[in-house]
Amino acid sequence: MDQLTTLRVFVTVGKLQSFTRAADVLGMPRSALSRAIVELEERLRVRLLHRTTRRVELTDAAREYFSACSRILEQIEVAHRDIMQDSLVATGTLRLVVDPVVVSSTLPRLIAGYHERAPHVRVDFTVSDRSTNFLDGRYDIGILQPELVGDVSAISRPLASAGLALVATPAYLRRRGVPRSPRDLASHTLLKAIESETRGPAKLHMREGTNTIEVPFDPSITGNGLVIRASALSGLGIALLPESAVAAELADGSLIRVLDQYPLEEASVDLALFYLHRSHLAARSRIFVDFCVEFFRREARVDAWSGSPVGTAPVVIDEEHPIPVAGRAVGHDSASCLTTCENA
């Protein structure tokens, strides 16, 4: 019999003052209880119980030991209740690490929706574009690019994929001119949001008709996606960003697609949900995992990145040049805005 069970036997017998009643409460044979007490007394070298034909009583030496064992068992019971409660009721702190891609418009709506389902949970989130390892215990859940997760044991659930786009403000394009061809990028200030591990010059591959052309893309400013997005919105240059990071700005016209007639063939930015354990998740983590998957893959035809309905209705930049949009967040492109930019 293990030590914890032995202590439970001793406390129950001492409390009920009967081996028979203790055996009924614990669901154990009376002989097993008697043997456990004898072994405990031998180990402690102290007589713990006075046994008579009518009842069992604690010895004077055993009373303090009985009180200490009772407190220990109560504390263990409280700990058991607390951890079981944690698995059933969403409380405590959820430690979340997220990629900058989801911060601008997606994260606030995601957190708001989660808070409705788990109002008593405190969310502590970190924005990171660096390699993340969940084994160090800093985070419970991550929404990250898969290539930046160093822990191969983490469970991964794909969430979304976003293409890349060249974007700039109307003010920048008025000041520096609208690029007419990919080669014109060489005369512009270029900004690029990249992971910290992959800084450096790059080349873009763009489709020109049926051909693919390789275009040098040597950014003047690189760094965290939030910084590059802010730099682009400040009119510093033409930025290469995930469409998801600027969906709202493309929709309201504060940013414009550049060279949209030359589609980029660069890899998309993938996001996945990461956590360590599939079973025995705390309620706060389990609710977040379920809601996050629902949020990104809901059946309603809504763009999860921007919150805007997805459809085919044209967006009117001016009355003569509507832009048909299908299957992505609504946005403006520089070619259709040329008249607006030049005449503003």
N, C-alpha and C positions, 0 to 999 in steps of 0.2 A: 504494500500500500504506500502511495507517495506521501510526502510530508504534509502537503496541503490537505489531503483527504484525512490524514491522521488527526491534524489539528481540528478539522471540522467535526470529526467523530468525538473528540475530547470535549469540545465546547458544547455540542448537542447533548451528550450524556450528562455533562455537568449542569446544564441549564434545565433539563427535564428530570434529572435525578433518577433516571431509569434507563437500563440498557434496552429493555423491551420496547418502550415508547420511542427511544432514539432510533432503534432499528426500523420501526415502522416509518418514521419521518424520513430517514435517509434511504430507505428501500434496500437495506443490506441485512444479511443474516446476523443474528445476535452474537453468534460465535465469532464472526469477523470483527465486530466492534470490540468484544472482550479481548481478543488477541491483539488488536491495534493498541489498546490502552496498556496492556502488559508490556508490549514492545517499546512504547513511548516511555513508560516508567523505567524500564531497564536502560534506555538510552540516556535519560536524564538523571538516573540514579536517585530518584525521588518518588515516594508514593504520592499519587495524585488523588486517588479516590478511596473513601471508606465504603466498603461493600457490606450491606446487611441484607437480611431476607426481605425487608420491606422496601428499602430504598438505597440509593447511592448518594454519597455526599462528598464534597470537595474537602480535601485536607487543608489545614491552615497553610501549609507550604504551597499548595496549588492555587490558592485564591488569586494572588497577584498574577501568576502565570495565566490563569483563566481569563482575567480581565484583559491582559495584553493580547492573548490569542483572539479574544472576541473583537477587539479593536482592529486587529489585522484583517480578520475575515470580513468585517464591515467595510473596511477600506477597499478590499479586493472586490466586494460586491458592488460598491459604488463605482469603481473603475470599470467593471463589466457593464453596468447599466449605462455609464456615460459613453463607452465606445459603441455599444449597441444602438444607443440613441443617435450617435453621430452617423451611423450607417442608415438610419431610418428618417431622421429629420435634418433638413439642410440648415446647418449653423456653422459658425467658425469663419475662417478666412480661406478663400480660394486664391492661390498664387498662380497667376497667369503670365506667360511670356508670349508676345505677339510680334509678328513681322511689321515693319513700317508700312507695308502695302495696305494693311487693313485699318490703319489708324484713322485716316481722314474722315470717312463717312461710315464705314462698316462697323467699326468697333463701338462707337456710341450707341448705335441701334442694337447691336448684339448684346451689350451689357444691359441696356434698358430692358430688353425682352427677357434676359436671364433674371434680372432683379424682380420682375413681376412673378416669376416662378419660385424664386428663392429670396424673399425679401429680407431674411435675417442673416444672409451671408455677406461678409465684407469681401470685396474684390480688390486684390492688390496686383496690379499688372505692370509689367516691364516691357518696354519697346526695345527690341534688339535685332540687329542684322548680323550678329556674330554667331559662331558655332556654339551650339547649346547641348549640354549633356544633362539628362534628367536624373542620373544616378547620384549627383551631388546633393539632391534634396532641396534645391532652391525653388523649384517650380513644381506645381501639380499637373498643369496642362499647358500645352503650347500650340499656337497657330502659327506655323512656320513653313519656310521653304524646306523641302525634304533634304536638300544637299547641305543644309546648315545644322542638321541634327546629328551629333556625333555618337549617340547611344543607339546601337543596333538592336538592343533589347526593347526599346520603346515601341509601343503599339502605335501604328500609323493608320489614319483613316483619311483618304483624299477628300478635300472639300471643294476646291475650285481651281480654275486655271484662267489666267488673264494674259492677253497679248500685250506687246509693247507698242508704244506710240511716241512719235516726235510731236512735241507741243510747245507753244509759245503764247505770250500774251499779244493781243492786238496792238498794244502800245509798242512792244519790241518790234513787231513786224512793220509798223509804220515807220519806226526810226531806222531800221536796218534793211528793210525790204523783204518781200516774200520770196523764198527760194522757189525757182521754177523747175529745177532739176536736182537730183541728189548731189551732183558735183558742186552746186552752189553752197552746200553746207560748209565747205572749206573756208568760206569768207565770213562765217558766223561764229559767235560765241556759243560753245556747246557745253551742255550740262548732262551729267549721267549719274543715275542712282545705281550703285553697285554694292555687292557684299564686300565687307572689309577685306576678305581674303583674295579678292580678284581685281584690285585696282590696276589701272594702266590703260594705254591706248587700245582701241578696238576697231574692228571693221564691221560695217553693216552690210547685210545682203538684202537687196531690194529688187522687186520684180518690175521690169520695164517691158510691158507687153508680154511676150512669151519667153523673154530672156531674164536671167538673173545677173545683176551687176553688183560688183563689190565696191563699197564706198568707204573711204577712210573716215573714221569717227574718233578724233583725238580730243577728248573733252578738256576744257579749261578748268572746270570745277567738277569734282567727283565726291561722293560720300553717301551718307545716310539718306534714304529716300525722303524723309521728312524735310531735311535741309534742302535737297534738290528741288522738291516740290515747292517749298517756300521761295527758293531762288527763282524758279520759273515764274511764279506768280508775281514776283517783284520786278519782272521784266529784264532779268539778267541775260537771258539767252534762250536757245532752243534746247529743250530737255528731252532725254530719252527716259521715259517712265512707264511703269505698268499702267495700263488703261484704268485698272481698278483704283489706283491711287488718285486719279484726277477725274473720275467719272462725273462727279458733281460739277466741277469746274468746266468740263467740256459741255455739260448739259446747259449751264447758264451763260456760256460764252466768255467767261473770264480767261479761259485758255482755248486755243484753236489748234486743231491738227495741222501739222506741217507735212507737205509732200504725201498727203493721204492717197494720191493717185499712184504712188509707188509703194505697194504693200511690203511691209517688212517680213522677211522670212526668219527672223531671229526666233529662238525658242521662247515659249511663253513662260510666265512666272506661275509656278504651281504652288499651291498651299495645301497643307495637310494638318490634321488634328493629331497631336501627340500626347500620350500619357503612358505611365509605366505598367499599370495593372488592369487587366480586363475584368477580373472578379474582385469582390470585396471593396469596391470604390466607396468612399464616403459619399453620403447623399448629395452634398454640394457639388462634388465632381461628377457624379453620375447624371445629375440633372443638367449640368452644363454640357456634358458630352452629347446627351440626347438632343438638347435644344440647339446646340451649335450645328449638328448635322441637319436638323430640321430647318434651321435658318438658311443654310447655304443651299439646301436641296429641296426647298419647299415646292409644292406642286404649282402654286400660283405663278402666273407669268409675270414675275417681278424680278428685276435685276438686283441680285443680292448685294452687288458692289455699291450701287448708288441709291437703291430704294425707289427707282423710277420704273414705271411699267415698261415692259419690253413690247414693242409693236412695230408696225411698218408705216405709221403716219409720218408725213414729211415734217421736217423742222424748217420753218421759214426764216432764212437769214435776211432776205429782202423779198419783196413780193414776186420778183421775176425769177429767183433762183432757189426754189425749195430743195432741200437735200433729203432724199429718201433714206431712212434708217431701218435696218432689219437686224434683229437678234443681238443688239448691243446697246450700251448706254448711249442716249442721244448726244450728239456733239456737233460742233462746227468745224469745218476744215478751212485752211488758209486760202485755198483757191476760190471757194465760194464767198469768202469774206474779203477778198481783195478789194472790191469796190467800196465796201464798208470801211475797211482800214484806210484806204487812200483818201477817201472823201470825208472821213471823220474829222 
